[in-house]
């Protein structure tokens, strides 16, 4: 990295420190109106600073998520309505755009990958749709949350794995092809498995309309992915700007969804937020742990164990948010998804960064072979 670039990133670290000090000062002075803006500036400066570090670069989007969540917590009214238009009406279309973006990245080759590694895909999906729903069910009972908030935890557990798991698998030196296959197949199975599991495990907490949920998932997930797949073969590559814009649009969509969800549930978050963060953390980390050890017990290679861990622990929290909205319970059922999204990005980035610096044994063996080969040649 050039010295000039390094000094620019260092300047943003300094700026972040100043904004944090200002935030602490005005909080002590109880000038809370400015708190949200200062937190926004702190996290944004930190996200820019992180871009200059190879190790921290993957965390910059997560930090931006923390920035927008802070803003929504301090000024919820800005993110509920604009005039007479309710911003919650944007959630489903934004999710459809994100799923369309996923579809444009898929090809028939991705589905062929499933046939090449059926054992890994089957184990990944079975672990995903058993471990996370059951942990969600256990955590909801353990913390004794009000019914609708408990249902939100179970709903997160019953959703398919999220797109973020593919990015984390890449960073973790895991099996990226397996990750994409598990995410794709678990997403395509969601219209049937998510309502079924939710009915079985969450039916005591809230009323579940099975076929309504099937249709909601189909219109939020399946139809946009199918349209994206069609786009991939008919249009992709013809509009370069559109291919570049889709990932940015997806990230902006995720940020906006979280802002609207947090703003809607802000009052409930202030009541149960601390406990819900602990419950969500347990849910997420237990998913990583049990997913990883499921792979180890079944004697999968290290790369595949890492993939299964990330595929199990990382949920499509956006879909859970959309379903909470279609149920008309965004301020209660939608709370757990609103917390799970940023949480899994922080924990997932941390686990992936740790694994990134530890080569899988199969890569180590390859390295040793290469070194031996070089020495023999010399």
DODO-20209 format. One record per residue (C-alpha): residue in three letters; residue number from 1; z, x, y. Coordinates in Angstrom, 2 decimals. Example, Ala and Ser with C-alpha at 12.3 -4.5 7.8 and 13.67 -1.06 7.14 Angstrom:
2
<r=ALA k=1 zz=7.80 xx=12.30 yy=-4.50>
<r=SER k=2 zz=7.14 xx=13.67 yy=-1.06>
This chain:
378
<r=UNK k=1 zz=0.00 xx=0.00 yy=0.00>
<r=UNK k=2 zz=-0.88 xx=1.32 yy=3.50>
<r=UNK k=3 zz=2.07 xx=2.31 yy=5.75>
<r=UNK k=4 zz=0.94 xx=-0.19 yy=8.42>
<r=UNK k=5 zz=0.96 xx=-3.03 yy=5.84>
<r=UNK k=6 zz=4.38 xx=-1.95 yy=4.60>
<r=UNK k=7 zz=5.81 xx=-2.01 yy=8.14>
<r=UNK k=8 zz=4.42 xx=-5.56 yy=8.66>
<r=UNK k=9 zz=6.22 xx=-6.79 yy=5.50>
<r=UNK k=10 zz=9.41 xx=-4.95 yy=6.53>
<r=UNK k=11 zz=9.20 xx=-6.70 yy=9.91>
<r=UNK k=12 zz=9.24 xx=-10.08 yy=8.08>
<r=UNK k=13 zz=12.33 xx=-9.00 yy=6.11>
<r=UNK k=14 zz=14.02 xx=-8.22 yy=9.43>
<r=UNK k=15 zz=12.85 xx=-11.55 yy=10.86>
<r=UNK k=16 zz=14.23 xx=-13.39 yy=7.80>
<r=UNK k=17 zz=17.62 xx=-11.68 yy=8.25>
<r=UNK k=18 zz=17.72 xx=-12.69 yy=11.94>
<r=UNK k=19 zz=16.86 xx=-16.34 yy=11.14>
<r=UNK k=20 zz=19.56 xx=-16.41 yy=8.43>
<r=UNK k=21 zz=22.18 xx=-15.03 yy=10.84>
<r=UNK k=22 zz=21.13 xx=-17.59 yy=13.46>
<r=UNK k=23 zz=21.42 xx=-20.36 yy=10.81>
<r=UNK k=24 zz=24.95 xx=-19.24 yy=9.85>
<r=UNK k=25 zz=25.97 xx=-19.07 yy=13.53>
<r=UNK k=26 zz=24.69 xx=-22.55 yy=14.47>
<r=UNK k=27 zz=26.20 xx=-24.04 yy=11.27>
<r=UNK k=28 zz=29.62 xx=-22.62 yy=12.25>
<r=UNK k=29 zz=29.07 xx=-24.07 yy=15.73>
<r=UNK k=30 zz=28.14 xx=-27.41 yy=14.08>
<r=UNK k=31 zz=24.79 xx=-27.56 yy=15.86>
<r=UNK k=32 zz=23.23 xx=-29.03 yy=12.71>
<r=UNK k=33 zz=20.09 xx=-30.37 yy=14.36>
<r=UNK k=34 zz=18.56 xx=-26.86 yy=14.45>
<r=UNK k=35 zz=19.68 xx=-25.93 yy=10.91>
<r=UNK k=36 zz=16.60 xx=-27.21 yy=9.10>
<r=UNK k=37 zz=14.14 xx=-25.41 yy=11.40>
<r=UNK k=38 zz=16.02 xx=-22.11 yy=11.10>
<r=UNK k=39 zz=16.14 xx=-22.41 yy=7.28>
<r=UNK k=40 zz=12.40 xx=-23.17 yy=7.29>
<r=UNK k=41 zz=11.73 xx=-20.03 yy=9.38>
<r=UNK k=42 zz=14.06 xx=-17.94 yy=7.16>
<r=UNK k=43 zz=12.38 xx=-18.96 yy=3.90>
<r=UNK k=44 zz=8.85 xx=-18.72 yy=5.36>
<r=UNK k=45 zz=9.51 xx=-15.18 yy=6.67>
<r=UNK k=46 zz=10.96 xx=-14.23 yy=3.29>
<r=UNK k=47 zz=7.92 xx=-15.66 yy=1.45>
<r=UNK k=48 zz=5.57 xx=-13.56 yy=3.63>
<r=UNK k=49 zz=7.73 xx=-10.45 yy=3.08>
<r=UNK k=50 zz=7.66 xx=-11.02 yy=-0.70>
<r=UNK k=51 zz=3.83 xx=-10.89 yy=-0.65>
<r=UNK k=52 zz=4.12 xx=-7.15 yy=-0.01>
<r=UNK k=53 zz=6.07 xx=-6.49 yy=-3.21>
<r=UNK k=54 zz=4.34 xx=-6.61 yy=-6.63>
<r=UNK k=55 zz=7.62 xx=-7.58 yy=-8.35>
<r=UNK k=56 zz=8.56 xx=-10.37 yy=-5.86>
<r=UNK k=57 zz=5.03 xx=-11.65 yy=-5.10>
<r=UNK k=58 zz=5.23 xx=-14.34 yy=-7.79>
<r=UNK k=59 zz=8.32 xx=-15.82 yy=-6.11>
<r=UNK k=60 zz=6.69 xx=-16.44 yy=-2.71>
<r=UNK k=61 zz=5.50 xx=-20.00 yy=-3.55>
<r=UNK k=62 zz=8.99 xx=-20.85 yy=-4.88>
<r=UNK k=63 zz=10.51 xx=-19.67 yy=-1.58>
<r=UNK k=64 zz=8.04 xx=-21.87 yy=0.33>
<r=UNK k=65 zz=9.22 xx=-24.81 yy=-1.84>
<r=UNK k=66 zz=12.82 xx=-24.03 yy=-0.80>
<r=UNK k=67 zz=11.65 xx=-24.03 yy=2.84>
<r=UNK k=68 zz=10.09 xx=-27.50 yy=2.66>
<r=UNK k=69 zz=13.02 xx=-28.92 yy=0.64>
<r=UNK k=70 zz=15.44 xx=-27.65 yy=3.33>
<r=UNK k=71 zz=13.37 xx=-29.37 yy=6.01>
<r=UNK k=72 zz=13.39 xx=-32.67 yy=4.07>
<r=UNK k=73 zz=17.17 xx=-32.47 yy=3.56>
<r=UNK k=74 zz=17.84 xx=-31.98 yy=7.29>
<r=UNK k=75 zz=15.21 xx=-34.38 yy=8.68>
<r=UNK k=76 zz=14.53 xx=-37.01 yy=5.95>
<r=UNK k=77 zz=13.18 xx=-39.62 yy=8.38>
<r=UNK k=78 zz=10.15 xx=-37.42 yy=9.19>
<r=UNK k=79 zz=9.05 xx=-37.59 yy=5.55>
<r=UNK k=80 zz=9.59 xx=-41.27 yy=4.77>
<r=UNK k=81 zz=7.13 xx=-43.04 yy=7.07>
<r=UNK k=82 zz=4.48 xx=-42.33 yy=9.70>
<r=UNK k=83 zz=4.37 xx=-45.50 yy=11.79>
<r=UNK k=84 zz=4.19 xx=-48.31 yy=9.23>
<r=UNK k=85 zz=2.67 xx=-46.06 yy=6.51>
<r=UNK k=86 zz=5.07 xx=-45.06 yy=3.72>
<r=UNK k=87 zz=4.51 xx=-41.41 yy=2.74>
<r=UNK k=88 zz=5.58 xx=-42.20 yy=-0.83>
<r=UNK k=89 zz=2.15 xx=-43.85 yy=-1.22>
<r=UNK k=90 zz=0.66 xx=-40.31 yy=-1.21>
<r=UNK k=91 zz=2.53 xx=-39.15 yy=-4.34>
<r=UNK k=92 zz=0.24 xx=-40.66 yy=-7.01>
<r=UNK k=93 zz=-3.06 xx=-39.62 yy=-5.28>
<r=UNK k=94 zz=-1.67 xx=-36.08 yy=-4.80>
<r=UNK k=95 zz=-0.69 xx=-35.88 yy=-8.48>
<r=UNK k=96 zz=-4.18 xx=-37.06 yy=-9.41>
<r=UNK k=97 zz=-5.69 xx=-34.28 yy=-7.26>
<r=UNK k=98 zz=-3.43 xx=-31.69 yy=-8.97>
<r=UNK k=99 zz=-4.42 xx=-32.98 yy=-12.43>
<r=UNK k=100 zz=-8.09 xx=-33.02 yy=-11.37>
<r=UNK k=101 zz=-7.61 xx=-29.35 yy=-10.39>
<r=UNK k=102 zz=-6.23 xx=-28.66 yy=-13.89>
<r=UNK k=103 zz=-9.29 xx=-30.36 yy=-15.39>
<r=UNK k=104 zz=-11.70 xx=-28.18 yy=-13.37>
<r=UNK k=105 zz=-10.06 xx=-25.07 yy=-14.87>
<r=UNK k=106 zz=-10.51 xx=-26.31 yy=-18.45>
<r=UNK k=107 zz=-13.53 xx=-25.90 yy=-20.70>
<r=UNK k=108 zz=-14.44 xx=-26.76 yy=-24.29>
<r=UNK k=109 zz=-13.51 xx=-23.14 yy=-25.16>
<r=UNK k=110 zz=-9.87 xx=-23.94 yy=-24.32>
<r=UNK k=111 zz=-9.87 xx=-26.69 yy=-26.92>
<r=UNK k=112 zz=-11.49 xx=-24.30 yy=-29.43>
<r=UNK k=113 zz=-8.48 xx=-21.98 yy=-28.90>
<r=UNK k=114 zz=-6.29 xx=-24.67 yy=-30.51>
<r=UNK k=115 zz=-8.23 xx=-24.31 yy=-33.78>
<r=UNK k=116 zz=-7.74 xx=-20.53 yy=-33.72>
<r=UNK k=117 zz=-3.93 xx=-20.72 yy=-33.42>
<r=UNK k=118 zz=-2.94 xx=-24.13 yy=-34.81>
<r=UNK k=119 zz=0.52 xx=-23.00 yy=-36.00>
<r=UNK k=120 zz=1.54 xx=-21.74 yy=-32.52>
<r=UNK k=121 zz=0.22 xx=-24.86 yy=-30.78>
<r=UNK k=122 zz=1.91 xx=-27.27 yy=-33.23>
<r=UNK k=123 zz=5.26 xx=-25.42 yy=-33.01>
<r=UNK k=124 zz=5.01 xx=-25.23 yy=-29.20>
<r=UNK k=125 zz=4.36 xx=-28.98 yy=-28.87>
<r=UNK k=126 zz=6.95 xx=-30.05 yy=-31.47>
<r=UNK k=127 zz=9.60 xx=-27.83 yy=-29.80>
<r=UNK k=128 zz=8.62 xx=-29.14 yy=-26.37>
<r=UNK k=129 zz=8.84 xx=-32.82 yy=-27.30>
<r=UNK k=130 zz=12.09 xx=-32.48 yy=-29.28>
<r=UNK k=131 zz=14.18 xx=-29.82 yy=-27.52>
<r=UNK k=132 zz=13.76 xx=-30.97 yy=-23.89>
<r=UNK k=133 zz=14.21 xx=-34.74 yy=-24.44>
<r=UNK k=134 zz=17.31 xx=-34.16 yy=-26.62>
<r=UNK k=135 zz=18.89 xx=-31.66 yy=-24.18>
<r=UNK k=136 zz=18.16 xx=-34.10 yy=-21.34>
<r=UNK k=137 zz=19.85 xx=-36.88 yy=-23.31>
<r=UNK k=138 zz=22.90 xx=-34.66 yy=-24.07>
<r=UNK k=139 zz=23.22 xx=-33.42 yy=-20.46>
<r=UNK k=140 zz=22.91 xx=-36.97 yy=-19.03>
<r=UNK k=141 zz=25.81 xx=-38.09 yy=-21.26>
<r=UNK k=142 zz=27.88 xx=-34.94 yy=-20.73>
<r=UNK k=143 zz=27.93 xx=-35.27 yy=-16.91>
<r=UNK k=144 zz=28.42 xx=-39.04 yy=-16.94>
<r=UNK k=145 zz=25.96 xx=-39.65 yy=-14.07>
<r=UNK k=146 zz=25.15 xx=-43.20 yy=-12.85>
<r=UNK k=147 zz=22.53 xx=-44.83 yy=-15.11>
<r=UNK k=148 zz=19.42 xx=-44.33 yy=-13.00>
<r=UNK k=149 zz=20.23 xx=-40.69 yy=-12.16>
<r=UNK k=150 zz=20.92 xx=-39.99 yy=-15.88>
<r=UNK k=151 zz=17.56 xx=-41.66 yy=-16.71>
<r=UNK k=152 zz=15.85 xx=-39.22 yy=-14.32>
<r=UNK k=153 zz=17.21 xx=-36.22 yy=-16.29>
<r=UNK k=154 zz=15.92 xx=-37.72 yy=-19.55>
<r=UNK k=155 zz=12.56 xx=-38.55 yy=-17.92>
<r=UNK k=156 zz=12.07 xx=-34.90 yy=-16.92>
<r=UNK k=157 zz=12.82 xx=-33.90 yy=-20.53>
<r=UNK k=158 zz=10.26 xx=-36.38 yy=-21.91>
<r=UNK k=159 zz=7.37 xx=-35.14 yy=-19.72>
<r=UNK k=160 zz=4.71 xx=-32.62 yy=-20.84>
<r=UNK k=161 zz=4.85 xx=-28.94 yy=-19.89>
<r=UNK k=162 zz=3.80 xx=-28.05 yy=-16.34>
<r=UNK k=163 zz=0.89 xx=-25.94 yy=-15.07>
<r=UNK k=164 zz=3.42 xx=-23.41 yy=-13.73>
<r=UNK k=165 zz=4.15 xx=-22.36 yy=-17.34>
<r=UNK k=166 zz=0.64 xx=-20.84 yy=-17.55>
<r=UNK k=167 zz=1.25 xx=-18.68 yy=-14.46>
<r=UNK k=168 zz=4.68 xx=-17.62 yy=-15.79>
<r=UNK k=169 zz=3.18 xx=-16.77 yy=-19.22>
<r=UNK k=170 zz=0.66 xx=-14.51 yy=-17.52>
<r=UNK k=171 zz=3.43 xx=-12.77 yy=-15.53>
<r=UNK k=172 zz=5.64 xx=-12.45 yy=-18.64>
<r=UNK k=173 zz=2.92 xx=-10.64 yy=-20.68>
<r=UNK k=174 zz=3.01 xx=-13.63 yy=-23.06>
<r=UNK k=175 zz=0.14 xx=-15.26 yy=-24.98>
<r=UNK k=176 zz=-1.78 xx=-16.93 yy=-22.14>
<r=UNK k=177 zz=-4.36 xx=-18.60 yy=-24.44>
<r=UNK k=178 zz=-1.52 xx=-20.23 yy=-26.43>
<r=UNK k=179 zz=0.19 xx=-21.30 yy=-23.18>
<r=UNK k=180 zz=-2.96 xx=-23.04 yy=-21.85>
<r=UNK k=181 zz=-3.48 xx=-24.75 yy=-25.24>
<r=UNK k=182 zz=0.11 xx=-26.06 yy=-25.46>
<r=UNK k=183 zz=0.06 xx=-27.27 yy=-21.82>
<r=UNK k=184 zz=-3.29 xx=-29.03 yy=-22.34>
<r=UNK k=185 zz=-2.42 xx=-30.73 yy=-25.65>
<r=UNK k=186 zz=1.12 xx=-31.71 yy=-24.54>
<r=UNK k=187 zz=-0.40 xx=-33.24 yy=-21.37>
<r=UNK k=188 zz=-3.01 xx=-35.19 yy=-23.36>
<r=UNK k=189 zz=-0.27 xx=-36.50 yy=-25.70>
<r=UNK k=190 zz=1.94 xx=-37.58 yy=-22.75>
<r=UNK k=191 zz=0.59 xx=-41.18 yy=-22.40>
<r=UNK k=192 zz=1.95 xx=-41.93 yy=-25.89>
<r=UNK k=193 zz=4.93 xx=-39.56 yy=-26.36>
<r=UNK k=194 zz=6.56 xx=-39.76 yy=-22.90>
<r=UNK k=195 zz=6.99 xx=-43.60 yy=-22.90>
<r=UNK k=196 zz=8.02 xx=-43.56 yy=-26.60>
<r=UNK k=197 zz=10.73 xx=-40.90 yy=-26.11>
<r=UNK k=198 zz=11.86 xx=-42.44 yy=-22.82>
<r=UNK k=199 zz=12.23 xx=-45.82 yy=-24.53>
<r=UNK k=200 zz=14.27 xx=-44.29 yy=-27.37>
<r=UNK k=201 zz=16.52 xx=-42.02 yy=-25.29>
<r=UNK k=202 zz=16.59 xx=-43.57 yy=-21.81>
<r=UNK k=203 zz=16.37 xx=-47.27 yy=-22.66>
<r=UNK k=204 zz=20.16 xx=-47.66 yy=-22.44>
<r=UNK k=205 zz=20.18 xx=-46.38 yy=-18.84>
<r=UNK k=206 zz=17.24 xx=-48.29 yy=-17.34>
<r=UNK k=207 zz=14.68 xx=-50.84 yy=-18.48>
<r=UNK k=208 zz=11.50 xx=-49.14 yy=-19.72>
<r=UNK k=209 zz=8.19 xx=-51.02 yy=-19.55>
<r=UNK k=210 zz=6.37 xx=-49.15 yy=-22.33>
<r=UNK k=211 zz=2.76 xx=-50.22 yy=-21.74>
<r=UNK k=212 zz=3.11 xx=-50.00 yy=-17.94>
<r=UNK k=213 zz=4.26 xx=-46.37 yy=-18.35>
<r=UNK k=214 zz=1.36 xx=-45.66 yy=-20.77>
<r=UNK k=215 zz=-1.10 xx=-46.90 yy=-18.13>
<r=UNK k=216 zz=0.66 xx=-45.04 yy=-15.27>
<r=UNK k=217 zz=0.44 xx=-41.72 yy=-17.17>
<r=UNK k=218 zz=-3.19 xx=-42.41 yy=-18.12>
<r=UNK k=219 zz=-4.22 xx=-43.00 yy=-14.50>
<r=UNK k=220 zz=-2.12 xx=-40.10 yy=-13.12>
<r=UNK k=221 zz=-3.02 xx=-37.55 yy=-15.83>
<r=UNK k=222 zz=-5.78 xx=-38.39 yy=-18.30>
<r=UNK k=223 zz=-8.44 xx=-39.93 yy=-16.01>
<r=UNK k=224 zz=-8.20 xx=-37.11 yy=-13.35>
<r=UNK k=225 zz=-8.28 xx=-34.37 yy=-16.07>
<r=UNK k=226 zz=-11.35 xx=-35.99 yy=-17.66>
<r=UNK k=227 zz=-13.00 xx=-36.16 yy=-14.20>
<r=UNK k=228 zz=-12.08 xx=-32.50 yy=-13.60>
<r=UNK k=229 zz=-13.57 xx=-31.46 yy=-16.95>
<r=UNK k=230 zz=-16.79 xx=-33.30 yy=-16.04>
<r=UNK k=231 zz=-16.76 xx=-31.57 yy=-12.64>
<r=UNK k=232 zz=-16.37 xx=-28.19 yy=-14.40>
<r=UNK k=233 zz=-19.65 xx=-28.66 yy=-16.27>
<r=UNK k=234 zz=-21.70 xx=-30.51 yy=-13.62>
<r=UNK k=235 zz=-20.64 xx=-29.04 yy=-10.26>
<r=UNK k=236 zz=-18.32 xx=-26.00 yy=-10.66>
<r=UNK k=237 zz=-19.72 xx=-22.83 yy=-9.12>
<r=UNK k=238 zz=-22.19 xx=-24.73 yy=-6.90>
<r=UNK k=239 zz=-19.61 xx=-25.12 yy=-4.11>
<r=UNK k=240 zz=-17.69 xx=-21.82 yy=-3.87>
<r=UNK k=241 zz=-15.41 xx=-23.07 yy=-1.11>
<r=UNK k=242 zz=-14.31 xx=-26.03 yy=-3.27>
<r=UNK k=243 zz=-13.38 xx=-23.77 yy=-6.23>
<r=UNK k=244 zz=-11.21 xx=-21.67 yy=-3.88>
<r=UNK k=245 zz=-9.71 xx=-24.71 yy=-2.16>
<r=UNK k=246 zz=-8.47 xx=-26.47 yy=-5.35>
<r=UNK k=247 zz=-5.49 xx=-24.11 yy=-6.09>
<r=UNK k=248 zz=-4.40 xx=-24.19 yy=-2.42>
<r=UNK k=249 zz=-4.72 xx=-27.99 yy=-2.37>
<r=UNK k=250 zz=-2.63 xx=-28.21 yy=-5.58>
<r=UNK k=251 zz=0.15 xx=-26.04 yy=-4.10>
<r=UNK k=252 zz=0.16 xx=-28.02 yy=-0.84>
<r=UNK k=253 zz=0.28 xx=-31.24 yy=-2.90>
<r=UNK k=254 zz=3.30 xx=-30.05 yy=-4.90>
<r=UNK k=255 zz=5.12 xx=-29.08 yy=-1.66>
<r=UNK k=256 zz=4.39 xx=-32.46 yy=-0.02>
<r=UNK k=257 zz=5.45 xx=-34.45 yy=-3.12>
<r=UNK k=258 zz=8.78 xx=-32.59 yy=-3.17>
<r=UNK k=259 zz=9.37 xx=-33.21 yy=0.54>
<r=UNK k=260 zz=8.81 xx=-36.96 yy=0.15>
<r=UNK k=261 zz=10.98 xx=-37.14 yy=-3.01>
<r=UNK k=262 zz=13.86 xx=-35.17 yy=-1.47>
<r=UNK k=263 zz=13.72 xx=-37.20 yy=1.75>
<r=UNK k=264 zz=13.85 xx=-40.49 yy=-0.21>
<r=UNK k=265 zz=16.82 xx=-39.40 yy=-2.32>
<r=UNK k=266 zz=18.64 xx=-37.34 yy=0.32>
<r=UNK k=267 zz=21.75 xx=-39.56 yy=0.59>
<r=UNK k=268 zz=22.18 xx=-39.67 yy=-3.21>
<r=UNK k=269 zz=21.56 xx=-35.91 yy=-3.37>
<r=UNK k=270 zz=24.43 xx=-35.30 yy=-0.95>
<r=UNK k=271 zz=26.72 xx=-37.30 yy=-3.28>
<r=UNK k=272 zz=25.72 xx=-35.82 yy=-6.66>
<r=UNK k=273 zz=23.52 xx=-32.86 yy=-5.63>
<r=UNK k=274 zz=25.90 xx=-30.05 yy=-6.70>
<r=UNK k=275 zz=26.54 xx=-31.51 yy=-10.15>
<r=UNK k=276 zz=22.88 xx=-32.42 yy=-10.59>
<r=UNK k=277 zz=21.85 xx=-28.82 yy=-9.80>
<r=UNK k=278 zz=24.26 xx=-27.57 yy=-12.52>
<r=UNK k=279 zz=22.98 xx=-30.19 yy=-15.01>
<r=UNK k=280 zz=19.33 xx=-29.34 yy=-14.23>
<r=UNK k=281 zz=20.02 xx=-25.60 yy=-14.58>
<r=UNK k=282 zz=21.61 xx=-26.15 yy=-18.03>
<r=UNK k=283 zz=18.64 xx=-28.35 yy=-19.08>
<r=UNK k=284 zz=16.07 xx=-25.79 yy=-17.93>
<r=UNK k=285 zz=17.74 xx=-22.61 yy=-19.25>
<r=UNK k=286 zz=18.64 xx=-24.22 yy=-22.61>
<r=UNK k=287 zz=14.93 xx=-25.05 yy=-22.96>
<r=UNK k=288 zz=13.98 xx=-21.38 yy=-22.46>
<r=UNK k=289 zz=16.68 xx=-20.18 yy=-24.86>
<r=UNK k=290 zz=16.03 xx=-22.66 yy=-27.69>
<r=UNK k=291 zz=12.25 xx=-22.39 yy=-27.29>
<r=UNK k=292 zz=12.39 xx=-18.59 yy=-27.57>
<r=UNK k=293 zz=14.68 xx=-18.60 yy=-30.61>
<r=UNK k=294 zz=12.60 xx=-21.29 yy=-32.36>
<r=UNK k=295 zz=9.73 xx=-18.80 yy=-32.22>
<r=UNK k=296 zz=11.93 xx=-15.93 yy=-33.40>
<r=UNK k=297 zz=13.32 xx=-17.90 yy=-36.36>
<r=UNK k=298 zz=9.75 xx=-18.78 yy=-37.41>
<r=UNK k=299 zz=8.85 xx=-15.05 yy=-37.15>
<r=UNK k=300 zz=6.25 xx=-15.41 yy=-34.39>
<r=UNK k=301 zz=5.16 xx=-12.26 yy=-32.48>
<r=UNK k=302 zz=7.18 xx=-11.54 yy=-29.31>
<r=UNK k=303 zz=4.29 xx=-12.65 yy=-27.07>
<r=UNK k=304 zz=4.21 xx=-16.09 yy=-28.75>
<r=UNK k=305 zz=8.03 xx=-16.42 yy=-28.59>
<r=UNK k=306 zz=7.87 xx=-15.85 yy=-24.81>
<r=UNK k=307 zz=5.10 xx=-18.43 yy=-24.50>
<r=UNK k=308 zz=7.00 xx=-21.08 yy=-26.49>
<r=UNK k=309 zz=10.13 xx=-20.40 yy=-24.38>
<r=UNK k=310 zz=8.21 xx=-21.00 yy=-21.13>
<r=UNK k=311 zz=6.26 xx=-23.98 yy=-22.50>
<r=UNK k=312 zz=9.49 xx=-25.67 yy=-23.64>
<r=UNK k=313 zz=11.57 xx=-24.92 yy=-20.52>
<r=UNK k=314 zz=8.98 xx=-25.75 yy=-17.83>
<r=UNK k=315 zz=8.23 xx=-29.44 yy=-17.36>
<r=UNK k=316 zz=5.70 xx=-31.38 yy=-15.32>
<r=UNK k=317 zz=8.33 xx=-32.45 yy=-12.75>
<r=UNK k=318 zz=5.55 xx=-33.82 yy=-10.52>
<r=UNK k=319 zz=4.56 xx=-36.35 yy=-13.18>
<r=UNK k=320 zz=8.24 xx=-37.34 yy=-13.59>
<r=UNK k=321 zz=8.36 xx=-37.90 yy=-9.80>
<r=UNK k=322 zz=5.24 xx=-40.07 yy=-9.93>
<r=UNK k=323 zz=6.67 xx=-42.16 yy=-12.76>
<r=UNK k=324 zz=9.95 xx=-42.60 yy=-10.84>
<r=UNK k=325 zz=7.86 xx=-43.92 yy=-7.93>
<r=UNK k=326 zz=5.89 xx=-46.36 yy=-10.10>
<r=UNK k=327 zz=9.24 xx=-47.65 yy=-11.46>
<r=UNK k=328 zz=10.31 xx=-48.25 yy=-7.85>
<r=UNK k=329 zz=13.31 xx=-45.93 yy=-8.31>
<r=UNK k=330 zz=12.29 xx=-42.85 yy=-6.34>
<r=UNK k=331 zz=15.70 xx=-42.40 yy=-4.64>
<r=UNK k=332 zz=17.60 xx=-42.37 yy=-7.99>
<r=UNK k=333 zz=15.41 xx=-41.67 yy=-11.05>
<r=UNK k=334 zz=13.37 xx=-39.32 yy=-8.81>
<r=UNK k=335 zz=16.34 xx=-37.04 yy=-7.99>
<r=UNK k=336 zz=16.35 xx=-34.94 yy=-11.18>
<r=UNK k=337 zz=12.57 xx=-34.21 yy=-10.96>
<r=UNK k=338 zz=12.98 xx=-33.26 yy=-7.26>
<r=UNK k=339 zz=15.59 xx=-30.64 yy=-8.25>
<r=UNK k=340 zz=13.98 xx=-29.57 yy=-11.54>
<r=UNK k=341 zz=10.69 xx=-28.54 yy=-9.81>
<r=UNK k=342 zz=12.12 xx=-25.79 yy=-7.55>
<r=UNK k=343 zz=14.76 xx=-24.86 yy=-10.18>
<r=UNK k=344 zz=12.25 xx=-24.12 yy=-12.97>
<r=UNK k=345 zz=10.12 xx=-22.04 yy=-10.58>
<r=UNK k=346 zz=13.13 xx=-19.87 yy=-9.68>
<r=UNK k=347 zz=14.40 xx=-19.44 yy=-13.26>
<r=UNK k=348 zz=10.86 xx=-19.16 yy=-14.69>
<r=UNK k=349 zz=9.90 xx=-16.46 yy=-12.15>
<r=UNK k=350 zz=13.13 xx=-14.55 yy=-12.91>
<r=UNK k=351 zz=12.62 xx=-14.67 yy=-16.71>
<r=UNK k=352 zz=8.92 xx=-13.77 yy=-16.38>
<r=UNK k=353 zz=9.66 xx=-10.81 yy=-14.07>
<r=UNK k=354 zz=12.29 xx=-9.53 yy=-16.52>
<r=UNK k=355 zz=9.86 xx=-9.79 yy=-19.45>
<r=UNK k=356 zz=7.03 xx=-8.30 yy=-17.38>
<r=UNK k=357 zz=8.95 xx=-5.00 yy=-17.23>
<r=UNK k=358 zz=9.60 xx=-5.04 yy=-21.01>
<r=UNK k=359 zz=6.46 xx=-4.64 yy=-23.09>
<r=UNK k=360 zz=6.26 xx=-6.75 yy=-26.26>
<r=UNK k=361 zz=6.80 xx=-4.59 yy=-29.41>
<r=UNK k=362 zz=3.14 xx=-5.06 yy=-30.42>
<r=UNK k=363 zz=2.05 xx=-3.55 yy=-27.06>
<r=UNK k=364 zz=4.58 xx=-0.70 yy=-27.45>
<r=UNK k=365 zz=3.14 xx=0.09 yy=-30.91>
<r=UNK k=366 zz=-0.37 xx=0.11 yy=-29.41>
<r=UNK k=367 zz=0.82 xx=2.51 yy=-26.69>
<r=UNK k=368 zz=2.35 xx=4.87 yy=-29.27>
<r=UNK k=369 zz=-0.93 xx=4.83 yy=-31.25>
<r=UNK k=370 zz=-2.91 xx=5.63 yy=-28.09>
<r=UNK k=371 zz=-0.54 xx=8.52 yy=-27.25>
<r=UNK k=372 zz=-0.86 xx=9.90 yy=-30.80>
<r=UNK k=373 zz=-4.64 xx=9.64 yy=-30.55>
<r=UNK k=374 zz=-4.67 xx=11.54 yy=-27.23>
<r=UNK k=375 zz=-2.41 xx=14.28 yy=-28.68>
<r=UNK k=376 zz=-4.60 xx=14.65 yy=-31.78>
<r=UNK k=377 zz=-7.72 xx=15.01 yy=-29.63>
<r=UNK k=378 zz=-5.99 xx=17.70 yy=-27.56>
